[in-house]
Amino acid sequence: MNTLSKINSLLLLLLFFSCQKNNSDAHINDNTVLFNKTYLESLEKNKKEKYLDSVGDLLKTKENDSVTRNLYLKVATEYYYINNLEKSLSSSLKALQLSKEANDSLRISKALFYVGDCYQNSKRDSAYFYYLQAEKLYFKIHDYDNMGRMLFNKAYVLFYDGNYVECEVEISKALKYLKISKNYLLMYSCNTLMGNCLEKLVNYDEALRYHKLALLDLEKIKSNDKEKDEISNYAACTVINICNLYDLKEEYSKSIEQLKKLLTEELKRRSPILYAKALGNLAYSKMKSGDYKDVDSMFFNSLKIVDSLGDDSDVLYKKIHIGEYFLTQKDTVRSIEILKEANRLAVKIKNSNEILASLKLLSELDKTDRLFYANEYIKVSDSINLVQKNAHNKYARIEYETSRIEDENKILTKENFYILITSFGLIIILVLLIGFRYLKYRNKELQFIKKQQIANEEIYMLLTEQQKKIDTAKDNEKARMAKELHDGVMNKIYGVRMNLGVFNSSVDEETIEKRKIYITELQSIENELRTISHDLSRSSFFDGNDFNVLLIGLVENQKEFTKTQFQYINDGMFEWESVENIYKINLYRIIQEAILNINKYANASKCEVKIQRIDNNILKMSITDDGQGFDMASKKGGIGLSNMRERASSLKGQFNIESKIGEGTKIEVVFDLQTLSS
């Protein structure tokens, strides 16, 4: 009777899988222009495939966004519904590729889940691998419902490979994560699979408890009229599983009581296959209890229904049970005949468990070929044990390899983290060293600028003192010249004038000779005046020098000891030769004082010294810097500014200064060229 529970659970799980993709795809927008769900459902199966093919072709031209990835998953689902697993797998793998490119964890896990579904009945080890990957991703994003679903899927694979111990472990994990879940249908499936697994492990009481928990899960599901039939079918499956456990515990009366209640016309209308299953199981329970009334008709009616539905698995089970029934009726010939049919069908559909069941019965009944069936039984049994052992090792290897790869990735991540931290530390040290060297260099540069400023101040003081000496010398020279003119030349001119006045009225020879003497004296006085005039004009270091060249030299020389970029601009529209030296000296000193102040206080990056001619007779000189400036209201200027203002005033010029903190300083001096010209 062990085989019966397996087919019950298989039907149950297949029903569950047919609805689980609907649940998982509920968030995909069916109103997308590329995909019309309503139109698709109205098509026949062959036309559905063509429609999905056309959607897939259109998706190849779309960019990789969430809508495109969702549609690939939706197309994969629809291919799965029409049992085209090859195209469903192709769409799922494409969705997986695009999701990985976009680092879309949610859709990566969903695509892994879909790929696993496509491999579920053909390559179970591959299905197990993809379910495992999806499980780990769902765990990372804290989606415990879907994580529980993946654990259930892994357990499902393990169950149908006969690895019941590992199956129990995976289902236990799933139920742990689903204990606060509201997905009662998934919890129902987990409890049902746990019950079937425990049945295989001969723990009938616990198996019975889990099937009853599954019924309680169904009672919590709120369904509409369309879903009620589906929920009722799940309940019928669970009742059949419970009755199977009663039979295994030899509590046949309980099984018969439950199955009689289940056999209704409503069930026959709603699900003929479940009705046939319940009818066959009732016949089996009655046979085991020793009540043979109507058992044969019940068996054959059940067989007729499943045969008409083309369900080979159910046909197989019914024939084995009928073979057992004929054995109880002492009809060995018919029993052997129908068991041979069952064996051939089991071999055809590759149902290893039922091959063993039929061979065991035949080895007991067929005295002629008993040894042959016994040897076949041993051979198949050994083969199944080997496959199950390899399967157990295979899934263990998958878990191990996945864990090993994850550990290696963790090690690599850790190493990369250490490399990153080390690199970051080295960069910080390098930056600190560069900063330290820069500050050291900057400090030396500031010290040099400070020394240069001190030197400039000393030079300025020396120039000022020298200018004072020059002015004093000029004053002394002027006094000397005035005295010379007054005491020497003026007296001589007066004497000559008086004598000439006396001799002017006489015309004799002697008088004429005396006049010549005084005329010669006048020439001597003329020469003396010329000498004094030359002495007065030799008063400036600007004699013989181009004033523009001097100003350019003054500005350009700043590059040697300051970072401020000085620029001299002159429109060249007037001649400096026509300007007296005293004015050029003062202009030179104003510029020199301004440059000194900029170097000392402004901390400027640029400074422009500009001399231009406006309206022919106006000379405008401006000195502009982009330094730190100063508050005009609180600081009227020091000695340097006062000296510049006094020098401009002495030339009858207009002096103006503008400055704001952080916005630099501008000095303007305007002269009238007619006043400056000699």
Buried (B, 14 or more C-beta within 10 A) or exposed (E): BEBBBBBBBBBBBEBBBEEBBEEBBEEBEEEBEBBBBEEBEEBEEEEBBEBBBEBBEBBEEBEEEEBBBBBBBBBBBBBBBBEBBEBBBBBBBBBBBBBEEBEBBBBBBBBBBBBBBBBBEEEBBBBBBBBBBBBBBBBEEEBBBBBBBBBBBBBBBBBBBBBBEBBBBBBBBBBEBBEEBEBBBBBBBBBBBBBBBBBBBEBBEBBBBBBEBBBEBBEEBEEEEEEEEBBBBBBBBBBBBBBBBBBBBEBBEBBBBBBEEBBEEEBBEBBBBBBBBBBBBBBBBBBBBEBEEEBBEBBBBBBEBBBEEEBBBBBBBBBBBBBBBBBEBEBEEBBBEBBBBBBEBBBEEEBBBBBBBBBBBBBEBBEEBEEEBBEBBEEBBEEBEEBBEEBBEBBEEBBEEBEEEEEEEEEEEEEEEEEEEEEEEEEEEEEEEEEEEEEEEEEEEEEEBEEBBEEBBEEBEEBEEEEEEBEEEBEEBEEEBEEBBEEEBEEBBEEBEEBBEEBEEEEEEEBEEBBEEBEEBBEEBEEBEEEBEEEEEEBBEBEEEEBEEBBBEBBEEBEEBBEBEBEBEBEEEBEBEEBEBBBBBBBBBBBBBBBBBBBBBBBBEEBBBBBBBEEEBEBBBBBBBBBBBBEBEEEEBEEBBEBBBEBBEEBEBEBEBEBEEEEBBBBBBBBBBEEBEE
